[in-house]
Amino acid sequence: MYVGLFCFVLKFPPYATNEIGKVTGVNRRELGHGEYKFVNLHGILTETFFLLIIFYSNLGALAEKALYPVIPKDFPFTIRVTSEVLESNGSSSMASACCGSLALMDAGVPISSAVAGVAVGLVTKNNPDKDEIEDYRLLTDILGIEDYNGDMDFKIAGTNKGITALQADIKLPGIPLKIVMEAIQQASVAKKEILQIMNKVISKPRASRKENGPVIETVQVPLSKRAKFVGPGGYNLKKLQAETGVTISQVDEETFSIFAPIPSAMHEARDYIMEICKDDQEQQLEFGAVYTATITEIRDSGVMVKLYPNMTAVLLHNSQLDQRKIQHPTALGLEVGQEIQVKYFGRDPADGRMRLSRKVLQSPATTVVKTLQDRSSIVMEESVSQSSSNSSP
């Protein structure tokens, strides 16, 4: 099972606002706008991540909240979006939401829709006698000075179909619902205009990911070929991972997941797997049929044999060589290159190894078995002959 995380990082150095300072740690703005905000897409979280998410959610990672609803829940990769603010005279969080949406589509992440955001400000004139707002103006896409001197900073982000995140910083004791509704309507109109401009650059996620992007594929390996695929002691898998740089993990008995950092590594791994798991003409072998096998190697535990030239040699154990119990194949006079007759019994369902036997083709060895009845008859015959000799004159 894949554990997919979405991480949004916002970098806001001091020079972004014409200030001089040390770039150490995480400041208040970076926390509030999404510094190291991790969200799990599959509901599998450690306790540490869970506490981290609650802490940063309370601080308000606005740009992450705007992008998270459009992230596919079944995306197999961890996504990290980094927004580096070089200059700021407006809403950096809404700019981060817009550029984050463009970056995700450019990277080939299949988000459901583009996301844009805008900040709406408010300037009011109060009536001191009635203690209410006498006049007001709503400002779309406010500047830094308008945010500083204004009475509200209302940020709204979303798609063409709705709102994915909103946040309001209000300096007044309260504002009428009418002003709130007008601010939402005004922000929605501005949001659609921004989306139209963004769509001119890129309107949908790229069908294919970048050349330097990671790739994940699954390969189905039948049980009959799993031993060849893994190799003795996992030799083939270790060699494949060392030579191509891929990571292989087993999903179930017949399914393996392959992760490659770049597509070219996946191509190399695919060719390697096809080579070691190429068809060995198994369909031509008939269960119960007798074949001529060639001995390729003599081992202490048996002999390695091939039924045809391009076949991977399999072990014919000592217990299947002869009806009699032997300790070494040389006891039967077997040599490399010698041809022997074997019977094919299919594949072992546990490990997929080919099952061959030479023993079943031999008749049981003839052994002289003496029973008690035989010995008695022999004794009786001797006694009869002796008695007859004694009775003769």
N, C-alpha and C positions, 0 to 999 in steps of 0.2 A: 504494500500500500504506500502511496506517495504522501509525504507530509509537505504540502505546499504553503509557503509563507509569502505575504506581501509586505514589503518594507519600503517606507517612504522616508527619505532623508532630505532635509532642507538645510542648506548652508547659507548663513547670513553673516558674512564677515563685517568688521567695523567700517571698512572703506565703502561699503554699499550705501552708507548714509553720510559720507564725508567726515567720518570720525577716525580717530587714531586710537588703537588699542591692541591688546594681545589677543591672538586667536587661540585661546585655551578653554577647553571644556565646552559645554553646551549652554548657550545663553537662553534668556526667557523667551525671545522671539522664536528661536529654533525649536524649543520645546512645544510651544503653543501651536506652531504651524506644521509640526510633523517630524521632529528629529527622532530617528530610530523608532519609528512606530511599527511594530510587528503585528500582523493580523493573520491568524491561521485560517486557511481556506477549506480545511477538511474536518475541523472540529477536534483535532488531536493536538493537545497542548500540554506542555509540562507546567508544573506549578509556578516555576520562575517566570515563564513567558506570560502566564495568566496574570500574575501580579503586575508585570511590566505593562501589559495592555491596559489594565484598569487604571494604573497610575497616569499613563500618558493620555488615556482617553479623557480623564478628568481635566487634564491640562488643555485638551482640545487640539487634536491634530486635524486641522480643518481640510488641508489639501488631501490627506489620506482618506478622510471620510468622503470627500467628493469623488475620488477615483475608485474606491473599494467596491461599490455596488456593480460596476461594469466589468470587473475582473472575472473571468470564467472560473467557476468553482472547481472544475476538473483539470485545470492547467497543471501539468506535471512538474513545472520548474518553480524555483523560488524567484520572485520578482523583486528587484530593488530599483526604485526610481530615485535619482538624486537630482535635486534642484539647487543649483549654485547661483545665488543672487549676486550680481555684479554691481547693480545700481538700483536704488529703490526710491521712488517718489509716488508710491501708490500702494495698492494691495499686492504684496509679494505672494501671499497665499493663493489668491485667485490667479495670478500669473503662473504660479507653480502648477495649479490644477490644469490650466490650458496647455502648458508645455509638457506636463506629464502625460496628458491624453495623446498629444502628438507623438511623443517619444514611444509610448506603448504601441501605437499603430505602426509606427515606422519600424519597430523591432519585430513586428509580426505577431504580437500578442492579440488573440482574437477577442478584443473587448466588444461588448454588445453595442455600444454607441459612443460617440465622441462626447467629451465633457468640457464645459466652459464655465467660467465664473466671473462675477463682477461685484464691485462694492458700491453701495449707494449711501450717500451721506445726507444729513439733515441739518438745516439752519432754521432756527425758530425765533420768533419775536413774542415775548410773553406779555400778557396784560397783568400788571401788578395788582390792579384792583380786584379782578376776578380770579387771579391765580390760575390762568389757563393760557393755552397757546392762541395768540391772536392771529399770527400769520406764520407761514413756513414755506420753505423751498426744498425740494428733493434734488440732490446732485448725483448724477450717474458717473461712475468711474472716478471717484474722488482722488485728489492729490494729497500729498502728505500734509500740506498746510491746511487743507479743508478738513482733513481728519483731525488735526490738532485743534482747530478753532471751532469745529462743528459740534453738533449735539448727538450725532449717531454715526456709527460705522456698521452698516448692515450688509453682510456678505452673503451672496447666494450663488450656488454652483449646481449644475445639473445638465441634463441632456435636453433634446428637443421635446421629449415626452414628459419631463417632470424635473423635480428638484432632488438632488442627492445629498446636499449638505447646505446648512445655513448657520450663520452666527451673527449676533447683534451685540454691539458694544454701545450702550446707551448711557449718556451722562445726565439725562433728565430723570426726575422722579417717576415719570411715566409718560407714555404717548398714547394718543387715541388710536383705536383699532382702524379707523379710516386711514390714518397715515401709514400704518403697517401694510394695509392692503394695497395702497397706492405704491409703496416702495417695492412690494413683491411684483406687482404688475409692471412697474418701470424696469425692474431688474430682469424680468423675464424677456421683455422686448430687447433689452441690450444683450442679454445672453444669446438670443437667437441670431442677432447680428454678428456677434463674435464667432459663433459656430459657422456661419456662412463664410466668414473670412478664413477660418481654419480649414474648412472643406475644400477651399481652393488649393491648399497646399497638399493635403492628404485627406480623403473622405472616408476611407475604410482601411482596416488592417491589411498589411501586405499578405499575400497568399503564402509566400515562402519567407522564412526567417533569413536573417543576414548570414553571410558566409562564415562569419566567426562566431555564430551562435551555437549553443549546445543542441544535441539531438538525442532523443530517446526512442528506442524501438524495442519490440518484443519479437522473440524468435521461438517457434514451436519445434521442439526436438523430440521425436518419438522415443519411446523407451528403448526400442531396439538400437538406437543410435546414440543414446545418452552416454554410454561408456566411451564411445569413440569421441564424442564431443568434449567430455570432461577430461579424458585421458587418465593414465595411471597416476594416482595421487594428485589429481587436478593439474597435471602437467600442461595439457593443452590450454586450459583456461588461464593459467598463470602466464604462459608464453604469449597468448593472445593479448592479455592486458598489458604486459610489459612492452610488446612490440608496437601496439597501436595506441595505447593510452586510454583505452575504454575501461569502463567499470561494469562488471557483469554480476547480477544478482538473480537468484532463483526465486520465481514467483510460486510455482507449483511443480509437480512432477515432470511436466512436459513443457513448461513455459519459463523462459529466461528473459530478463529485462537487461537491455544494453544501453548504457549512458556513454555518449561520446562528447567531448568538449567542443569539437568542431565537426562539420559534416564529412570532411575528408577522412578523419579517423573512423567514422562509421562506415564509409565505403571500404576501407581497408579491412575492418573487422568483418564486414559482410562477405567479402571475397575469401577471407581466411576460413570463415565458418562453412561456406559452400565447399571449400576444398577438402576440409577434414570430414565433412558430413556428406560428401557426394555419394550418389547412388552406387551401392555395391552389388547390384543385380540380385538382390535378395528375393525379388518376385519370381526369379527363375528356379529357386530352390523349392522342392516339393517335400512336404512333411512325410517322413517315413521312407524317403528314397535313399538309395545307396550311391555315394559319389566317390570318386578317386581323389584323394587328398595328397598333397606333396608336403613333406616335412621340410620346414625352413630353419628350425632351431631345436636343439636338444637341451632340455632343462631338467633340473632335479625333480620337479613336480610333474613333468610330462613333456610333450612335444608340441611345438607350434606348427600348425598346418595351414595350408591354403587350398581352397577348392577351385580357384581360378586365379589368373595372374594378378588382376588389379584388386584383389580382396585383401583386407587387413588380416594378418595372421591371427588365429585364435588358438587357445590352449586346449589340447586334448590331454586330459589329466591321466595320471598313471592308473587310476581306478577304472578308466574306460578303455585302457589299451588291451587288456587281456583278462581272461577269466581268473587267472591266478593272480595272487597279490605280488606286486613287484615294487622294489624300492627305487629303481632307476630305469629309464627307457632302454639303456644299453643292455640290460638283462635279456631283452628280446632281440638284440642285434639290430636295432633301428639306427639309421644313419640319416644325416642331412641330405636331402635330395631324393630320398626313397619315397616311393608311392605306396600308399596303403588304402584299403577300402574302409570307409566310415559310413555311418547311417545318420541322417539329419533328423533332429527332433525339435526343430523350431527354435524359438528364443525363450530365454528365461524371463518370466513375467516380472521378476523382482529387479534385475539389473540389466536386462536386454541382451545378455551374452548369448552367443550361438551355442547350442547344445549338440555335440557330436559324440558318437560312440563307435569304437571298434570292437568292443567286447561282445556286443549283442550279435555280431555276425559270426562268432565262433561257437562251435558246439562245446558243451561242457567237457573239460579235460577228463580222460579215462583214468580212473584210479581203482586200484584193487582194494576192495573192502572185504574184510574177513569178518564173518559173524560167528556167533557162538554155535549156531546150528551147523554151519559148515565145518567147524573144527570138530564137532562131535561125530559127524559122519566120517570124517577122515580117520578119527581114532577107532571108530567102530570097524571100518574096513581093515585097518591094520590088525585089530584083534581077531577078526574073522579069519584073515589069512594066516595068522599065527596058530590059531586053533586048528585050522584045516591041515596045516603042516605038521602040527603035533599029532594029529589023529592019523596021519598017513603012516603006514608001516615002513 
